[in-house]
Amino acid sequence: MIQPVSSAGILVTGKLIMETIQLLKSISNTTDGVFAVDEDQRIVHWNEGGERILGYTYQDAVGRFCYDIMRGIDQSSRQVCYLGCPVIDCARSGSPTPGQDVKVKTKDGSNRWLGVVHTYLERENKDRNRGHLAAVVHIFRDATEGMEAKRTLERVSKEVSGYSSPDAVKEPEVHQHEELTDREQQVVGLLAQGEGTYGIAKKLMISNATARNHIQNILVKLNVHNRLEAVAYVLRNRVIDSD
């Protein structure tokens, strides 16, 4: 019988190693939505941020297939959540997984746009009969207001100048990043916990301007475009400790 680790909100299926559980624990308190699936695309972790954004509780989500809960579509109204989707295929092959904007329905049936980035966690002890994949982690934020504004701007721009919207930004491939300082590791660790500029400044007892400078330096060093991508990158590449 499958038993959940209730204190961390993680379902242990026998496919999750302890290191994976610790990593999921480390981001379970973020204000962002976070859920993780195993290699069969069954949800094994769902945090309170996911409940706040989408309305689904841990009990609603864990144990179900991700595509049955999310049922996301992209900006071209194409289904992006299904069995063997590109995200799970990339993770299984060890390839970079693309970030995306996805429209989903909340538990109450309303539409909501999400900005989603993904990262995957590998088993430390690989078993050729079970594959390398321990979990695929999805980190998302409510992007509804921004997406609606963006689509309005794109529509107006096309009418005026024939401007076409750029392709969705993808998570960068793994690269040799410039080493983060101890302070920058503290900052990105707080980002992973869902802290914003003000929260980071308060916890580290620095000014808001200094916190912003640290965040900008982190984005440059990791060669990523935004804070969500930075969090996904450091978790994927063990840039910070998971304790």
Phi and psi in degrees as a GROMACS rama.xvg file:
@    title "Ramachandran Plot"
@    xaxis  label "Phi"
@    yaxis  label "Psi"
@TYPE xy
-74.3075  129.627  ILE-2
-116.494  125.649  GLN-3
-79.347  146.559  PRO-4
-86.1804  92.1629  VAL-5
-64.5427  -31.3233  SER-6
-65.9111  -25.8983  SER-7
-109.295  -5.18635  ALA-8
66.6932  37.279  GLY-9
-124.183  132.366  ILE-10
-91.4134  121.152  LEU-11
-92.5425  117.634  VAL-12
-107.85  1.6894  THR-13
91.0802  -11.7626  GLY-14
-99.7867  -8.43688  LYS-15
-100.687  122.464  LEU-16
-83.5021  166.008  ILE-17
-62.2242  -35.4497  MET-18
-61.2649  -40.2491  GLU-19
-62.7953  -43.7862  THR-20
-60.1203  -42.7041  ILE-21
-63.1579  -40.6789  GLN-22
-63.9567  -41.6522  LEU-23
-66.799  -37.4538  LEU-24
-59.7872  -37.7272  LYS-25
-66.916  -21.2864  SER-26
-114.273  8.4929  ILE-27
-72.8395  -16.8821  SER-28
-97.8081  6.41972  ASN-29
-68.006  153.258  THR-30
-77.149  -15.8131  THR-31
-70.5192  157.3  ASP-32
-75.8028  136.265  GLY-33
-137.672  128.129  VAL-34
-140.754  155.85  PHE-35
-129.77  146.767  ALA-36
-124.012  153.535  VAL-37
-85.4522  -174.04  ASP-38
-68.8078  -13.1284  GLU-39
-93.6112  4.62073  ASP-40
70.4836  24.5053  GLN-41
-92.2681  132.37  ARG-42
-68.4314  125.993  ILE-43
-116.22  -8.30441  VAL-44
-151.784  136.725  HIS-45
-148.67  121.829  TRP-46
-98.4931  177.386  ASN-47
-67.7572  -28.4953  GLU-48
-61.7869  -39.2633  GLY-49
-63.4523  -38.9789  GLY-50
-65.6086  -42.0295  GLU-51
-63.9262  -38.9238  ARG-52
-80.9362  -41.4291  ILE-53
-111.027  -13.0902  LEU-54
90.3134  -14.9577  GLY-55
-79.9612  131.836  TYR-56
-84.4906  170.969  THR-57
-54.0653  -44.5101  TYR-58
-65.4104  -33.4715  GLN-59
-66.2807  -38.0611  ASP-60
-98.6066  -45.0985  ALA-61
-65.8701  133.521  VAL-62
96.3484  -14.5709  GLY-63
-94.5868  161.346  ARG-64
-74.8851  140.788  PHE-65
-58.9844  -38.0177  CYS-66
-71.8875  -19.2667  TYR-67
-77.2167  -28.8094  ASP-68
-86.0217  -50.5896  ILE-69
-78.174  -50.0644  MET-70
47.8093  44.875  ARG-71
-77.4416  151.43  GLY-72
-127.536  155.044  ILE-73
-93.4868  -170.07  ASP-74
-68.8911  -16.1563  GLN-75
-98.6338  13.9758  SER-76
63.7522  24.8506  SER-77
-90.7139  139.502  ARG-78
-65.6297  130.765  GLN-79
-117.422  -10.5944  VAL-80
-109.361  109.274  CYS-81
-162.746  169.541  TYR-82
-61.1757  125.843  LEU-83
73.3177  34.1663  GLY-84
-65.1733  165.696  CYS-85
-57.6918  -33.2968  PRO-86
-63.759  -47.7064  VAL-87
-69.3615  -34.9  ILE-88
-63.7915  -43.5461  ASP-89
-62.3327  -43.9078  CYS-90
-63.7137  -41.4708  ALA-91
-64.4244  -33.4557  ARG-92
-88.9592  -5.33496  SER-93
79.5741  20.0907  GLY-94
-93.4659  158.802  SER-95
-58.7273  139.551  PRO-96
-101.84  129.268  THR-97
-74.4989  141.954  PRO-98
-75.2688  158.84  GLY-99
-158.699  158.382  GLN-100
-99.6734  126.911  ASP-101
-131.668  134.325  VAL-102
-97.1189  126.272  LYS-103
-128.44  169.079  VAL-104
-104.793  134.138  LYS-105
-75.8691  175.953  THR-106
-60.3727  -32.7674  LYS-107
-85.8265  3.06741  ASP-108
94.3695  -1.5993  GLY-109
-80.7402  154.829  SER-110
-85.54  143.598  ASN-111
-148.17  133.79  ARG-112
-87.8973  137.324  TRP-113
-121.539  138.052  LEU-114
-92.6427  118.787  GLY-115
-122.319  134.01  VAL-116
-121.739  155.86  VAL-117
-129.941  151.088  HIS-118
-146.942  157.247  THR-119
-124.496  153.128  TYR-120
-117.072  133.232  LEU-121
-101.451  154.65  GLU-122
-69.822  139.645  ARG-123
-71.2821  -39.3438  GLU-124
-104.031  97.2815  ASN-125
-74.39  137.307  LYS-126
-116.911  119.546  ASP-127
-62.2857  -20.8523  ARG-128
-86.5986  -11.1403  ASN-129
-121.046  -7.38268  ARG-130
81.2277  176.263  GLY-131
-92.8035  -14.8656  HIS-132
-84.5971  125.398  LEU-133
-95.1623  -45.5813  ALA-134
-163.584  150.989  ALA-135
-111.863  120.681  VAL-136
-100.258  130.742  VAL-137
-111.169  126.412  HIS-138
-117.979  124.629  ILE-139
-138.959  154.409  PHE-140
-130.865  153.591  ARG-141
-69.3234  116.738  ASP-142
-117.034  20.1992  ALA-143
-59.7089  -51.8026  THR-144
-62.6723  -44.6695  GLU-145
-64.1963  -40.8469  GLY-146
-67.1646  -40.9415  MET-147
-64.3952  -40.7875  GLU-148
-65.8883  -41.1248  ALA-149
-63.0206  -44.2778  LYS-150
-67.332  -36.4519  ARG-151
-64.8312  -44.4124  THR-152
-62.3449  -43.4972  LEU-153
-63.832  -39.9313  GLU-154
-64.6739  -44.2337  ARG-155
-65.2174  -42.4893  VAL-156
-62.5401  -40.7556  SER-157
-62.9826  -40.4516  LYS-158
-65.6704  -35.9743  GLU-159
-81.5799  -44.1883  VAL-160
-131.986  3.00679  SER-161
73.0224  19.1265  GLY-162
-65.9893  135.597  TYR-163
-106.661  141.165  SER-164
-67.7182  144.529  SER-165
-69.9249  159.417  PRO-166
-63.6062  154.277  ASP-167
-60.9239  139.002  ALA-168
-68.9172  134.213  VAL-169
-102.019  151.359  LYS-170
-62.9709  132.567  GLU-171
-65.1242  153.262  PRO-172
-66.597  157.293  GLU-173
-60.061  133.384  VAL-174
-143.318  168.833  HIS-175
-80.61  101.492  GLN-176
-84.6673  156.961  HIS-177
-69.372  137.636  GLU-178
-63.4798  135.887  GLU-179
-81.0903  144.697  LEU-180
-72.4533  167.962  THR-181
-58.2222  -41.6416  ASP-182
-65.4878  -40.953  ARG-183
-66.1736  -34.1732  GLU-184
-65.7636  -37.0018  GLN-185
-63.312  -42.4643  GLN-186
-64.7254  -47.5476  VAL-187
-69.5824  -28.4256  VAL-188
-64.5971  -39.315  GLY-189
-70.0638  -35.2402  LEU-190
-59.109  -41.4126  LEU-191
-64.442  -23.9657  ALA-192
-89.1078  2.36996  GLN-193
92.6706  7.37715  GLY-194
-74.5147  143.715  GLU-195
-96.3246  -170.546  GLY-196
-58.1852  -46.8782  THR-197
-62.8965  -45.2844  TYR-198
-63.3648  -39.3282  GLY-199
-64.8929  -46.3498  ILE-200
-59.5936  -42.0067  ALA-201
-67.0968  -44.6789  LYS-202
-69.7807  -33.8771  LYS-203
-94.2667  -1.62438  LEU-204
57.7542  48.7675  MET-205
-127.428  171.312  ILE-206
-77.9587  160.099  SER-207
-59.7681  -38.92  ASN-208
-63.257  -41.125  ALA-209
-65.9034  -40.8385  THR-210
-61.3871  -43.4373  ALA-211
-62.2818  -40.4405  ARG-212
-63.2507  -41.5622  ASN-213
-61.3544  -44.3158  HIS-214
-62.6021  -44.0083  ILE-215
-63.0934  -41.0439  GLN-216
-62.2899  -37.8693  ASN-217
-64.2485  -44.6672  ILE-218
-60.4532  -41.5608  LEU-219
-66.3129  -45.6658  VAL-220
-65.0919  -37.261  LYS-221
-87.6205  -7.03013  LEU-222
57.5359  48.7095  ASN-223
-121.804  168.901  VAL-224
-99.9498  -23.5631  HIS-225
-154.14  177.604  ASN-226
-67.3583  -38.9851  ARG-227
-61.7412  -42.7326  LEU-228
-64.853  -35.2506  GLU-229
-63.6441  -43.8996  ALA-230
-62.389  -45.4535  VAL-231
-60.8216  -40.2291  ALA-232
-66.256  -45.6799  TYR-233
-69.8501  -32.4826  VAL-234
-69.38  -42.2976  LEU-235
-65.1645  -37.7942  ARG-236
-105.975  13.0373  ASN-237
54.9607  39.0874  ARG-238
-70.0148  -30.65  VAL-239
-120.259  159.701  ILE-240
-69.74  150.092  ASP-241
-99.2546  8.8649  SER-242
